[in-house]
Amino acid sequence: MGLQTFDGNLPTVQEAKVGKNYLEENELFVLHILAEQFLLYVQSKAVRNKPMTMSELGAKLDDLIAVNDYEVWKGYRAGDQRRRADQHATEQYARFLVRLRKDDVQRIR
């Protein structure tokens, strides 16, 4: 399945639907760095009593991502991409469970 991060011995279907759980260690570190930069920016605004709307914060986050030479994700396009992504993750999780059960049966024989 490609999951890198999950709680317990086996992932859950919910964990299979979270994109961050597929990131490798170096990718998680990059995500950490970007989050840290953004939080420092927001903290700086708060210390100076500069109010910001959620829309402004979203735009600044996009700017920060672009400044760090990453592509800014524009969200799901019109249609049912989110539903299809969840469905795909659920199907892949079901295949994972089938393979897992087959492996268990073969170990017992």
Secondary structure, 3 states (H helix, E strand, C coil): CCCCCCCCCCCCHHHHCCHHHHCCHHHHHHHHHHHHHHHHHHHHHHHCCCCCCHHHHHHHHHHHHHHCCCCCCCCCCCCCHHHHHHHHHHHHHHHHHHHHHHHHHHHHC
